[in-house]
Amino acid sequence: MPERASLRKRCPSCEAPLFVARELQWCGDGVIHLARSPHNRMVLYESNILDNLFRGMEELIGISIEHIVIESRRREVRKYIEGIYPTWIRRPLAAANEALSGVVGLRGIARLARGPLGKLLAASVYDVGRVYGYGDARPGPLWESGDAHPWRSTVVHGPYSVLFFAADCLASVEAFEGRDHWVVYREMEEGVFYFDVRPGSHPVELKERLARKRYPFKPGGVRYDRCPRCGLPAEVGRLRWDLERGIITDPESGRRMALFGPFSVDAVLRDLETELGEDIPAAAVEAQRRYVKSRAKEENWRRKGTDFMRMGALRGLGYVAGFEADEKHLSVVIQNACLPYLNVGMAQALYEIALGLEESSCEWELSDEGDLRIVVKAR
């Protein structure tokens, strides 16, 4: 289990959290690898895009996708928590939970034992979330009410994504209690949300279909100027890490960033396509295109292919192996790609912004080996 004090430690040179430098690796293949599991990955991405993508898709397709988003994200986070918190740490809480509902004579002992343990574990999970930019999570009101399961309630100031944080709370409780739950939430005041996890089953129709697609990562040629003390890329070290509020800010753009696993987003979109049909990819691309165009400025995006290569690699989106652009078209090849529909929508939006276009046509293809090919044409 990560010690709370260690989660607050910063590099003496670049001031980035040492936990990030220890847990994540920025490699030349455009992937941010988990140090403990190199085949798994994270992305460093603008967090506001997440809920705007899902809400934008709901507007385009006319139905709610919230339960699918939460279920997909829950799976990824539960695996991650079970990886960084070994069974011997998680087991006492589950054992105390079983004792509380079992032999009457053990209930008092179990209640006394699991209260401090649950609070310690919850605080550690909250701190990991702050390091990754998820917001300022605090114990919910159940801690003060004497509830038997106080860790099931959480209050978050400024969550990076309401839907993803709902899934994060759900996954955390499940990982430590060892049984299925569900989650509800409400906004208490502007920017402050209450999440309540309750025992219950997951949507049955999602259990079999949301499978992760794996492929071997291809080598790439990205080189980073790294911090001499912690080894993080210099651009990552220059981010502003507010570990009290749980907010990561890009000082160049002023936008909020977060570190999260991309597979849950990809799984959501794959399942939606299976459930609702072939219009889903176009809806995802269009929702992303609209959002990026509403936020970006023309002067920021008249850039060379090498700029896009570094930007994509620093965010863990893959390795830009090919880039051609002129006044008639944009052609991009991304190896080791993730979040493909978001990449397509972003490429289309930035090309339109750079040329002052209202619209363009776009085609893309994602191979089984993880190569994403994008062609945008001016109209």
C-alpha positions as CSV (number, residue, x, y, z in Angstrom):
1,M,0.0,0.0,0.0
2,P,1.4,3.4,-0.9
3,E,2.2,5.4,2.3
4,R,0.3,8.7,2.5
5,A,3.5,10.6,3.2
6,S,5.2,9.1,0.1
7,L,2.3,10.2,-2.0
8,R,2.9,13.8,-1.1
9,K,6.7,13.7,-1.8
10,R,7.9,15.8,-4.8
11,C,11.0,15.7,-6.9
12,P,13.4,18.2,-5.5
13,S,14.3,19.3,-9.0
14,C,11.1,19.5,-11.1
15,E,8.6,19.3,-8.1
16,A,6.4,16.6,-9.8
17,P,5.1,13.9,-7.5
18,L,7.7,11.1,-7.0
19,F,4.8,8.6,-7.0
20,V,4.2,9.4,-10.7
21,A,7.8,9.0,-11.5
22,R,7.9,5.6,-9.8
23,E,4.6,4.2,-11.1
24,L,4.6,5.4,-14.7
25,Q,7.2,5.3,-17.5
26,W,7.2,7.6,-20.6
27,C,8.8,5.6,-23.4
28,G,9.8,6.2,-26.9
29,D,6.9,4.2,-28.3
30,G,4.3,6.9,-27.4
31,V,2.9,4.9,-24.5
32,I,2.8,5.7,-20.8
33,H,3.5,2.3,-19.3
34,L,2.6,1.1,-15.8
35,A,6.0,0.3,-14.2
36,R,4.5,-2.8,-12.6
37,S,2.7,-3.9,-15.8
38,P,4.4,-2.7,-19.0
39,H,1.6,-4.1,-21.2
40,N,-0.9,-1.8,-19.5
41,R,-1.0,2.0,-20.1
42,M,-2.2,5.3,-18.9
43,V,-2.9,8.6,-20.7
44,L,-2.3,12.2,-19.6
45,Y,-5.3,13.9,-21.1
46,E,-7.5,16.9,-20.7
47,S,-10.1,15.7,-18.1
48,N,-12.9,18.0,-19.2
49,I,-13.0,16.1,-22.5
50,L,-14.4,12.9,-20.8
51,D,-17.8,14.1,-19.6
52,N,-18.2,16.4,-22.6
53,L,-17.6,13.4,-24.9
54,F,-20.2,11.3,-23.2
55,R,-22.8,14.1,-22.9
56,G,-22.1,15.1,-26.5
57,M,-22.7,11.6,-27.7
58,E,-25.9,11.3,-25.7
59,E,-27.2,14.4,-27.5
60,L,-26.3,13.0,-30.9
61,I,-27.7,9.5,-30.3
62,G,-30.6,10.5,-28.1
63,I,-30.1,8.0,-25.2
64,S,-28.3,7.8,-21.9
65,I,-25.0,5.9,-21.9
66,E,-24.1,6.6,-18.2
67,H,-24.4,3.0,-16.9
68,I,-22.1,1.7,-19.6
69,V,-19.5,4.4,-18.9
70,I,-19.5,3.6,-15.2
71,E,-19.4,-0.2,-15.7
72,S,-16.4,0.0,-18.1
73,R,-14.4,2.3,-15.9
74,R,-15.1,0.3,-12.8
75,R,-13.4,-2.7,-14.2
76,E,-10.2,-0.9,-15.0
77,V,-10.0,0.8,-11.7
78,R,-10.7,-2.3,-9.6
79,K,-7.9,-4.2,-11.4
80,Y,-5.6,-1.3,-10.7
81,I,-6.4,-1.0,-7.0
82,E,-6.1,-4.8,-6.6
83,G,-2.7,-4.4,-8.1
84,I,-1.3,-1.7,-5.9
85,Y,-3.0,-3.0,-2.7
86,P,-2.1,-6.6,-2.2
87,T,-4.6,-9.2,-0.9
88,W,-3.0,-9.2,2.5
89,I,-3.9,-5.5,2.9
90,R,-7.4,-5.8,1.4
91,R,-8.4,-9.0,3.1
92,P,-8.8,-7.7,6.7
93,L,-11.5,-5.3,5.6
94,A,-13.4,-8.1,3.8
95,A,-12.9,-10.4,6.7
96,A,-14.2,-7.8,9.2
97,N,-17.2,-7.3,6.9
98,E,-17.9,-11.0,6.9
99,A,-17.6,-11.2,10.7
100,L,-19.9,-8.3,11.2
101,S,-22.7,-10.1,9.3
102,G,-21.8,-13.5,10.9
103,V,-21.3,-14.5,14.5
104,V,-23.0,-12.1,16.9
105,G,-20.1,-12.2,19.4
106,L,-17.6,-11.0,16.8
107,R,-19.6,-8.0,15.6
108,G,-18.4,-5.6,18.1
109,I,-14.7,-6.5,17.6
110,A,-15.1,-6.3,13.8
111,R,-16.7,-2.9,14.0
112,L,-13.9,-1.6,16.1
113,A,-11.2,-3.1,13.9
114,R,-12.5,-2.1,10.5
115,G,-13.4,1.5,11.3
116,P,-9.8,2.8,11.5
117,L,-8.7,0.3,8.8
118,G,-11.3,1.5,6.4
119,K,-10.5,5.2,7.1
120,L,-6.8,4.5,6.5
121,L,-7.4,2.7,3.3
122,A,-9.9,5.3,2.1
123,A,-7.4,8.1,2.8
124,S,-4.7,6.3,0.8
125,V,-7.0,5.9,-2.2
126,Y,-8.1,9.5,-2.0
127,D,-4.4,10.6,-2.0
128,V,-3.6,8.4,-5.1
129,G,-6.5,10.1,-6.8
130,R,-5.2,13.6,-5.9
131,V,-1.8,12.7,-7.4
132,Y,-3.5,11.6,-10.7
133,G,-5.6,14.8,-10.8
134,Y,-9.0,13.3,-9.9
135,G,-10.0,16.1,-7.5
136,D,-10.3,16.6,-3.7
137,A,-12.0,13.6,-2.3
138,R,-13.1,13.6,1.4
139,P,-14.9,11.2,3.7
140,G,-18.7,11.4,3.3
141,P,-21.3,11.9,6.0
142,L,-21.5,8.2,6.8
143,W,-18.3,8.5,8.8
144,E,-20.0,10.8,11.3
145,S,-23.3,8.9,11.5
146,G,-21.9,5.6,12.9
147,D,-22.8,3.7,9.8
148,A,-21.5,0.2,9.5
149,H,-19.9,0.9,6.1
150,P,-18.8,4.6,6.2
151,W,-16.2,4.2,3.4
152,R,-19.1,3.8,0.9
153,S,-19.8,7.6,1.0
154,T,-17.5,10.1,-0.6
155,V,-17.7,13.9,-1.1
156,V,-15.6,15.3,-4.0
157,H,-14.7,18.9,-4.7
158,G,-14.0,19.3,-8.4
159,P,-14.0,15.7,-9.7
160,Y,-12.1,15.3,-13.0
161,S,-15.1,13.5,-14.4
162,V,-18.4,12.9,-12.6
163,L,-19.0,9.6,-14.4
164,F,-15.5,8.3,-14.0
165,F,-15.3,9.3,-10.3
166,A,-18.6,7.5,-9.7
167,A,-16.9,4.4,-11.2
168,D,-13.7,5.0,-9.1
169,C,-15.7,5.1,-5.9
170,L,-17.5,1.9,-6.9
171,A,-14.3,0.1,-7.8
172,S,-12.6,1.1,-4.6
173,V,-15.3,-0.3,-2.4
174,E,-15.6,-3.5,-4.4
175,A,-11.8,-4.1,-4.3
176,F,-11.7,-3.8,-0.5
177,E,-15.0,-5.4,0.4
178,G,-14.8,-8.2,-2.2
179,R,-18.4,-8.1,-3.4
180,D,-20.5,-6.3,-6.0
181,H,-22.0,-2.9,-5.5
182,W,-23.6,0.0,-7.5
183,V,-23.3,3.7,-7.1
184,V,-25.5,6.8,-7.1
185,Y,-24.5,10.4,-7.0
186,R,-25.8,14.0,-6.7
187,E,-24.4,17.5,-6.9
188,M,-24.6,19.1,-3.4
189,E,-23.5,22.5,-4.6
190,E,-21.7,23.8,-7.7
191,G,-18.7,21.6,-8.3
192,V,-19.2,19.4,-5.2
193,F,-20.6,15.9,-5.6
194,Y,-21.7,13.2,-3.2
195,F,-21.2,9.6,-4.2
196,D,-23.0,6.8,-2.4
197,V,-22.0,3.2,-3.1
198,R,-24.6,0.5,-2.2
199,P,-24.7,-3.3,-2.5
200,G,-26.1,-4.4,-5.8
201,S,-25.4,-6.2,-9.1
202,H,-23.9,-4.7,-12.2
203,P,-25.9,-4.4,-15.5
204,V,-26.0,-8.0,-16.6
205,E,-25.9,-7.2,-20.3
206,L,-22.4,-5.7,-20.1
207,K,-20.6,-8.4,-18.2
208,E,-19.6,-10.5,-21.2
209,R,-19.0,-8.0,-23.9
210,L,-16.7,-5.4,-22.5
211,A,-13.4,-7.2,-23.2
212,R,-10.0,-5.4,-23.5
213,K,-8.3,-5.6,-26.9
214,R,-4.5,-6.2,-26.6
215,Y,-1.7,-6.0,-29.1
216,P,2.1,-5.8,-28.7
217,F,3.5,-2.3,-28.7
218,K,5.7,-1.3,-31.6
219,P,9.0,0.6,-30.9
220,G,9.1,4.3,-31.5
221,G,11.7,7.0,-31.8
222,V,10.5,9.7,-29.3
223,R,13.3,11.1,-27.2
224,Y,12.7,13.2,-24.1
225,D,14.6,15.8,-22.2
226,R,14.3,14.3,-18.7
227,C,14.5,15.6,-15.2
228,P,18.0,14.6,-13.9
229,R,16.5,13.6,-10.5
230,C,13.3,11.7,-11.1
231,G,13.6,10.9,-14.8
232,L,10.2,12.3,-15.9
233,P,10.0,14.2,-19.2
234,A,10.7,17.9,-18.7
235,E,7.3,18.8,-20.1
236,V,5.6,16.5,-17.5
237,G,7.7,18.1,-14.7
238,R,6.5,21.5,-15.8
239,L,2.9,20.7,-15.1
240,R,1.4,22.3,-12.0
241,W,0.5,19.6,-9.5
242,D,-1.9,20.9,-6.8
243,L,-1.9,17.9,-4.4
244,E,-4.3,19.5,-2.0
245,R,-7.1,20.1,-4.5
246,G,-6.2,17.1,-6.7
247,I,-5.8,19.2,-9.9
248,I,-3.1,19.0,-12.6
249,T,-2.9,22.1,-14.8
250,D,-1.0,22.5,-18.1
251,P,0.6,26.0,-17.7
252,E,0.8,26.5,-21.4
253,S,-2.9,26.1,-22.2
254,G,-4.3,26.6,-18.7
255,R,-6.3,23.3,-19.1
256,R,-6.9,20.7,-16.5
257,M,-5.3,17.3,-17.0
258,A,-5.6,13.9,-15.4
259,L,-3.9,10.5,-15.6
260,F,-6.2,7.6,-16.3
261,G,-6.4,4.3,-18.1
262,P,-7.7,4.7,-21.7
263,F,-9.0,1.1,-22.0
264,S,-12.2,2.0,-20.2
265,V,-13.1,4.7,-22.7
266,D,-12.3,2.4,-25.6
267,A,-14.4,-0.4,-24.1
268,V,-17.3,2.0,-23.6
269,L,-17.2,3.0,-27.3
270,R,-16.8,-0.6,-28.5
271,D,-19.8,-1.8,-26.4
272,L,-21.9,1.1,-27.6
273,E,-21.1,0.2,-31.2
274,T,-22.1,-3.4,-30.5
275,E,-25.3,-2.3,-28.7
276,L,-26.5,0.6,-30.9
277,G,-24.9,0.1,-34.3
278,E,-22.3,1.5,-36.7
279,D,-23.3,5.2,-36.1
280,I,-21.5,5.2,-32.7
281,P,-17.9,5.8,-34.0
282,A,-19.1,8.8,-36.1
283,A,-21.0,10.2,-33.1
284,A,-17.9,9.9,-30.9
285,V,-15.7,11.6,-33.5
286,E,-18.2,14.4,-34.1
287,A,-18.7,15.0,-30.3
288,Q,-14.9,15.3,-29.9
289,R,-14.5,17.5,-33.0
290,R,-17.1,19.9,-31.7
291,Y,-15.7,20.1,-28.3
292,V,-12.1,20.6,-29.4
293,K,-13.1,23.4,-31.8
294,S,-15.0,25.1,-29.0
295,R,-11.8,25.2,-26.9
296,A,-8.8,25.5,-29.2
297,K,-7.4,28.6,-30.8
298,E,-6.1,28.9,-34.3
299,E,-2.7,30.4,-33.3
300,N,-1.9,27.3,-31.2
301,W,-2.3,24.7,-33.9
302,R,-0.2,25.8,-36.9
303,R,2.4,23.2,-36.0
304,K,4.7,20.7,-37.6
305,G,4.4,16.9,-37.5
306,T,7.2,16.7,-35.0
307,D,5.1,18.9,-32.6
308,F,2.2,16.5,-32.9
309,M,4.5,13.5,-32.4
310,R,5.7,14.9,-29.0
311,M,2.3,16.1,-28.0
312,G,0.8,12.7,-28.6
313,A,3.6,10.8,-27.0
314,L,3.6,13.0,-23.9
315,R,-0.1,12.2,-23.5
316,G,0.4,8.5,-24.1
317,L,-1.8,8.5,-27.2
318,G,0.7,6.6,-29.4
319,Y,3.6,7.2,-31.7
320,V,3.1,9.4,-34.8
321,A,4.9,7.4,-37.5
322,G,3.6,9.5,-40.4
323,F,2.4,13.1,-40.8
324,E,1.6,15.1,-44.0
325,A,-0.4,18.3,-44.2
326,D,-1.2,20.9,-46.8
327,E,-4.1,23.1,-47.7
328,K,-6.0,20.2,-49.2
329,H,-5.5,17.4,-46.7
330,L,-4.1,16.0,-43.5
331,S,-2.7,12.5,-43.3
332,V,-1.6,11.0,-39.9
333,V,-0.5,7.5,-38.9
334,I,-0.4,6.7,-35.2
335,Q,1.2,3.4,-34.0
336,N,0.3,2.0,-30.6
337,A,-2.9,4.1,-30.7
338,C,-5.5,4.3,-28.0
339,L,-8.6,6.5,-27.7
340,P,-8.9,6.3,-31.5
341,Y,-12.2,8.2,-32.0
342,L,-10.9,11.0,-29.7
343,N,-7.7,11.1,-31.8
344,V,-9.7,11.3,-35.0
345,G,-12.0,14.0,-33.8
346,M,-9.1,16.0,-32.4
347,A,-7.1,15.7,-35.7
348,Q,-10.1,16.8,-37.7
349,A,-10.8,19.8,-35.4
350,L,-7.2,21.0,-35.3
351,Y,-6.9,20.8,-39.1
352,E,-10.1,22.9,-39.5
353,I,-8.9,25.4,-37.0
354,A,-5.5,25.7,-38.6
355,L,-7.0,26.4,-42.1
356,G,-10.1,28.3,-40.8
357,L,-12.5,25.7,-42.1
358,E,-16.1,25.3,-41.0
359,E,-16.1,21.6,-41.9
360,S,-14.1,18.9,-43.5
361,S,-14.4,15.2,-44.5
362,C,-12.6,12.6,-42.5
363,E,-11.8,8.9,-42.9
364,W,-10.0,6.6,-40.5
365,E,-8.9,3.0,-40.0
366,L,-7.6,1.1,-36.9
367,S,-5.7,-2.1,-37.6
368,D,-5.6,-5.1,-35.4
369,E,-1.9,-4.2,-34.6
370,G,-3.0,-0.8,-33.2
371,D,-2.1,1.4,-36.2
372,L,-4.5,4.3,-36.6
373,R,-4.6,6.0,-40.0
374,I,-6.4,9.3,-40.3
375,V,-7.1,11.3,-43.5
376,V,-8.9,14.7,-43.3
377,K,-9.7,16.6,-46.5
378,A,-10.7,20.2,-46.9
379,R,-14.1,21.0,-48.4
